[in-house]
Each structure stands twice: as C-alpha cells, then as structure tokens.
C-alpha cells in the first residue's frame, strides 16, 4: 500500500458541499459547513465555497503544503506497524495506491473503487482518521460486495463502522496518547458486542459472522 497526501481545491469543495450538511451516519452539519452557511447563505455554490475555503485556510494559518509533508511523515512512522496489524487481522494485503485528500471539512468520506479518502486539515494528529478510513478498505477487501448485497447497504455500513472499535485494541500502539476511535452513538451497542466477541475469540471471521446473524 502506498498512501499519498494531496490537496486539491476541487476535491475540498466537493467534500464540503456534499458531505458538510449531513451524511449517512449523521444528520447534523459539520462546524465548518455551518460557518460556510453563515458566511454565504443557504445552498452555496462552488464559487462561494472556493472563496470561503481560501479565506478559511488563510485565517487559520493552514499552509497546505506544510500539512501534506507533516501528514506524510507522521503516517510513514506508523505505516509498517499498522499494515502488519491490519493484514494479520483481516488476512488480506492492501496493495493499492491510495490518495488521502486534505479537506477543511471534519467529515471524511472515502471511495474504495477510486482509491481515495479524505482527512481533515487540523492541528491535531491525523492518524486516527487515516487508520479509521483504511480499516474500511481492509474490511471491504475481506468481506466485499457479497456481504453488502447480503446485508444491504445500511446494515453493512453499520457493521463496518462499528468494526473500527478494534482499532482501540489492535492499533492502540499507533494511536496518539489519549486518542481513541469513538465511532457514532448509534453504533455503541454493536461496538461493545464486537469487543466482547473479540475477547472471546480474536478472529475476524468469527466476529463478523456472529454479529451479522
């Protein structure tokens, strides 16, 4: 797996306009989307979003090139360790070139077919977001389209989001101190169940087939 961090304003605009207002897992707007609406009004277009993004980056001192370099370096420090864990858990190798697009949005969609995901420009560490999104990639290549068709997109989404709770167990050593993957409130019961099953038998097939019954 090769992960490259990129800033592309068109991608940032897309992420803000399409995923800022709401998402599959949350009906609430992100903070930065709320600021966009306050600044330019409802139903912003791409031009107004571009102007807002440029101003937001400047006012917050976000030098995107510096963040690209910083994020790349930070990921490289934990990359090998993370890949060993993920490959051991899922039994698959992620031999892809993946793009991590920086965004001012705090909501980070991904696209497995096109091999990209978003990561927020933030003064805090990006590692939790990075490994969370990559965990979705590993989950897909392990269980794939067959399970999404069997479960339906809604239930598959719940399963793969809840499964990131295992990052707090298996990848605790690569997460920054005091940082954990908390997930969404609606998945808490499922996440707790996954942890119980993992303690019983740390086998991803056992956990997945049990929670999807």
C-alpha positions in Angstrom: 0.0 0.0 0.0 1.2 3.4 -0.9 -0.6 6.4 0.6 -0.1 9.8 -0.8 -1.4 13.0 0.8 -2.7 15.6 -1.6 -4.5 18.9 -1.5 -6.9 19.6 -4.4 -9.3 22.6 -4.0 -11.9 21.0 -6.3 -11.9 17.9 -4.0 -12.1 20.1 -0.9 -15.1 22.0 -2.4 -16.8 18.7 -3.3 -16.3 17.3 0.3 -17.6 20.5 1.9 -20.7 20.9 -0.3 -21.6 17.2 -0.5 -20.7 15.9 3.0 -20.8 19.0 5.1 -24.5 19.3 5.5 -25.2 15.7 6.5 -24.0 12.1 5.9 -25.2 8.5 6.1 -24.2 8.3 9.7 -25.1 11.8 11.0 -27.9 14.2 10.0 -26.0 17.2 11.6 -23.9 19.7 9.6 -20.2 19.9 10.4 -19.0 23.1 12.2 -17.2 24.3 9.1 -20.3 23.8 6.9 -22.3 25.9 9.4 -19.6 28.6 9.1 -19.9 28.4 5.4 -23.7 28.9 5.5 -23.3 31.8 8.0 -20.9 33.4 5.6 -22.6 32.9 2.2 -26.2 31.7 2.9 -28.0 28.5 2.2 -27.3 26.4 -0.9 -23.8 27.7 -1.5 -22.3 27.1 -5.0 -18.8 26.0 -5.9 -17.5 29.6 -6.4 -18.7 30.8 -3.0 -17.3 27.6 -1.4 -13.9 28.2 -3.1 -13.7 31.7 -1.8 -14.7 30.6 1.7 -12.1 27.8 1.7 -9.3 30.1 0.6 -10.2 32.6 3.4 -10.6 29.8 6.0 -7.2 28.4 5.2 -5.5 31.8 5.3 -7.2 33.0 8.5 -6.4 29.7 10.3 -2.8 29.6 9.1 -3.2 26.4 7.2 -0.3 26.0 4.8 -1.5 23.0 2.8 2.0 22.1 1.6 3.3 22.0 5.1 0.4 19.8 6.2 0.9 17.5 3.3 4.5 17.0 4.3 3.7 16.7 8.0 0.9 14.1 7.5 3.1 12.1 5.1 5.9 12.0 7.6 3.6 11.1 10.5 1.9 8.3 8.7 5.3 6.8 7.5 6.3 6.5 11.1 3.5 4.1 11.8 2.7 2.7 8.4 4.6 -0.6 8.7 3.3 -1.4 12.1 -0.3 -0.6 11.1 -0.1 -2.7 8.0 1.2 -5.7 9.9 -1.7 -5.5 12.3 -4.3 -4.9 9.6 -3.0 -7.7 7.4 -2.9 -10.1 10.4 -6.5 -9.2 11.5 -8.1 -9.3 8.0 -5.8 -11.8 6.2 -5.6 -9.6 3.2 -3.0 -7.3 1.7 -4.0 -3.8 0.6 -1.7 -3.5 -2.5 -3.2 -0.2 -3.7 -2.0 3.3 -4.3 -4.4 5.4 -2.3 -4.8 9.2 -2.2 -5.6 10.9 1.1 -7.1 14.3 0.2 -6.9 17.1 2.7 -10.0 19.0 3.5 -11.2 21.7 5.8 -14.3 19.6 6.5 -14.3 17.4 9.6 -16.4 14.7 7.8 -14.2 12.4 5.7 -15.8 10.3 3.0 -14.0 7.6 1.1 -14.2 5.8 -2.2 -12.8 2.3 -2.5 -13.3 2.0 -6.3 -11.3 5.1 -6.9 -8.9 4.5 -4.0 -9.2 7.7 -2.1 -10.4 9.1 1.2 -10.4 12.5 3.0 -8.5 13.6 6.0 -9.2 16.9 7.8 -6.7 19.7 8.0 -6.3 20.1 11.7 -3.7 20.9 14.3 -4.3 17.6 15.9 -2.8 14.3 14.7 -4.4 12.8 11.5 -3.5 9.2 12.5 -6.9 8.2 13.9 -8.7 9.4 10.8 -6.2 7.7 8.5 -6.3 4.3 10.1 -10.1 4.5 10.5 -10.6 5.0 6.8 -8.0 2.4 5.9 -9.8 -0.1 8.2 -12.8 0.4 5.9 -10.7 -0.6 2.9 -9.4 -3.7 4.7 -13.0 -4.6 5.7 -14.2 -4.3 2.2 -11.4 -6.4 0.7 -12.0 -9.0 3.3 -15.8 -9.2 3.1 -16.6 -7.3 0.0 -19.5 -6.8 -2.3 -21.1 -10.2 -1.5 -21.7 -9.2 2.2 -23.0 -5.7 1.2 -25.5 -7.4 -1.1 -26.5 -9.9 1.5 -26.9 -7.5 4.4 -28.0 -4.4 2.4 -26.0 -1.2 2.3 -27.5 0.2 5.6 -26.6 -2.8 7.7 -23.2 -3.2 6.0 -22.5 0.4 6.8 -23.3 -0.2 10.5 -21.1 -3.3 10.6 -18.0 -1.7 9.0 -18.4 1.5 11.1 -18.7 -0.5 14.3 -15.8 -2.7 13.4 -13.4 0.2 13.8 -13.7 -0.2 17.6 -11.0 -2.9 17.1 -8.5 -0.1 16.4 -8.6 0.8 20.1 -7.4 -2.7 20.9 -5.2 -3.8 18.0 -3.8 -0.4 17.0 -3.6 1.3 20.3 0.2 1.5 20.0 0.0 3.6 16.8 -2.8 6.0 18.1 -1.6 9.2 19.7 -1.7 9.1 23.5 -5.2 9.6 24.9 -6.8 9.2 21.4 -9.3 6.5 20.6 -11.8 5.7 17.8 -15.2 6.6 19.4 -17.5 5.9 16.5 -21.1 7.0 16.2 -23.5 7.0 19.1 -26.0 4.7 17.3 -23.3 2.0 16.9 -22.3 1.9 20.6 -24.1 -1.3 21.4 -22.8 -3.1 18.4 -19.2 -1.9 19.1 -19.5 -3.2 22.7 -20.6 -6.5 21.3 -17.7 -6.7 18.9 -15.3 -6.1 21.7 -16.9 -8.9 23.7 -16.6 -11.3 20.8 -13.0 -10.3 20.1 -12.1 -11.1 23.7 -13.7 -14.5 23.3 -12.0 -15.2 20.0 -9.8 -12.7 18.2 -10.8 -14.0 14.8 -12.3 -11.5 12.3 -14.4 -14.2 10.6 -15.8 -15.3 13.9 -16.7 -11.8 14.9 -18.2 -10.8 11.6 -20.3 -13.9 11.1 -21.6 -13.7 14.7 -22.6 -10.0 14.5 -24.2 -10.4 11.1 -26.5 -13.3 12.1 
